[in-house]
Amino acid sequence: MDYVYLAYLHLATVVPAFLIGTYLLLVKKGTPKHKSLGKIYMLSMLFTAMVSLFMPAQLGSLFFNHFGYIHLLSLLTLYAVPAGYFYIRKGNVNGHKRSMIVLYCGGLIVAGTFAVMPGRLLHSWLVG
């Protein structure tokens, strides 16, 4: 199977999620706009994490001949999104805030940093 299509799909959801997530971190919380964009952000992050699980690791140790350490960040995302959702539904703003910061930092910043490292597909696309 050609996994490049999965990489395009992954990028098509993670780039908007990064932009929306950055915006949400900077604006006033609890507004209708925050809530609407937050739902889009969370769904985008869930989808991109699920897509990434179908992409085989290209570097480092492999588990089950497919998964690498970077996939742990996908699992972190699959945990942080529902946790953040249920925290805010129960009125636990601090729990929601923690989950969203972990999601942004781990699911976007750390994973994105790994994705642009030499030897990775995105690095070859950006650098050549």
Buried (B, 14 or more C-beta within 10 A) or exposed (E): EEEEEBBEBBBEBBEBBBEBBEEBEEEEBEEEEBEEBBEEBBEBBBBBBBBBBEBBBEEEEBEEEEBBEBBBBBEBBBBBBEBBBEBBEEEBEEBBBBBBEBBBEBBBEBBBEBBEEEEBBBBEEEEE
